Amino acid sequence: MSKFDQAKMLLKVKKIQKELGKMTINIEKGDGAVKIEINGEQKIKKIKLDPTKIDLDDVEQLEIWLQDAVREAITESQKIAAKEMQPMMGALSSLGL
């Protein structure tokens, strides 16, 4: 692969990464008690808690909802990133990336 082709490929990858950064994935747990907003780069943008749906006497349940929401948000973000990057993977491996 020529240097020009490599540069084109890297520009495409950067473009996809930029697009992933603009994507938003929203996950809710506990009937909306916990809401997570994450982008396609696996960066959490917001965590919102609805105090009307949270029992402060059951903090363990809140912790479970938070863990589940974060885990699901990251997993969904990774799936989207993998799907977007799939066409580039063969070419990137020839670049040693």
Secondary structure, DSSP 8 states (H G I E B T S, - for coil): --HHHHHHHHHHHHHHHHHHHH-EEEEEETTTTEEEEEETTS-EEEEEE-GGG--TT-HHHHHHHHHHHHHHHHHHHHHHHHHHHHHHHHHHHHHT-
